Amino acid sequence: MVQGIVNWNTQTTQKWLQNYVDDWVNFYQKNTNEGEVASYIPILQEANQHHLGISILGINGMEIKSGDVGIPFTIQSISKVFTFIIACIQRGVSYVLSKVDVEPTGGAFNSIMHLETRQVKKPFNPLVNAGAITITSMLVGDTPERKLEGFYQLLEKILGYRPALNIDVYKSENETSVRNRAIGYYLLELGYLESDLDLTLETYFKQCSIEITIDDLAKLGMILANDGVEPRTQEEIIPRQVARLAKVLMLTCGMYDASGKFAAYVGIPAKSGVSGGIVAVAPPRARDNQLPFLDGCGIGVYGPALDSQGNSIGGIRLLRHIANQWDLSIF
């Protein structure tokens, strides 16, 4: 824990924090040697596995960033949090939860085993592929562009610009995602999908191929940390109930089948993607004033070297260290 600092909003203490974070990023960058970049989407193999960067944005406006920042990457499964939010806004929370559950699976993100063996009446949660594809089918619109318009508008409102679709990544996913097509056909057979299968999958591949940066993830996380409210204007961008539900899902289901360990050892809501991104949320906490970001913050991490569960290996270790040092855990 950083000791001896009381006023966390001065330039001197921000520089002090910056030095700490720089040291931590440099230390955990060596862990990237232990992971591998995603290979089941061919174009993702082009990423530099040694990249590691972090961006932290406090609700109070303080910013800390270090390492490989400014590198664009695709949002991948992190998009699932926000399409779930849009579905809840468009269709209502009760309706969405009548179609997709909120239970952790303990299994791989691209598995349909639980749907078959337990004969459940709906996908386990919106953050595994079966649940996410079902959610995408629920988005309003008869083309991928119309289905994703609400998602784009939410991103634009928070980020201040409309992110672009990475066409090369979309094509790579569309041409090689045999497993997701199999999941889609299974969902279609069970009657879970609310739009045409091809439309649903094209929309899903496109939502995962939107290009962002870790600064963007930090902004998205900061809004969730503040229960959906933009702190400068006090505008409610995401309904409070929906923002809180999204954070619960991130905590219990957001890190694939490593979600339980992440909750135990890091203790904050987070969602990862196979491109190496992680968005993490540290809500406000009432603790001693020698801790930074007591008002809460959003954290964006990028490290394309993944562990066996599909999470950024350097990113998780960096987040665990920061969460422990700054006592970010919600528990």
Order of alpha helices (4+ residues) and beta strands (2+ residues): alpha-beta-beta-beta-alpha-alpha-alpha-alpha-alpha-alpha-alpha-alpha-beta-alpha-beta-beta-alpha-alpha-beta-beta-beta-alpha
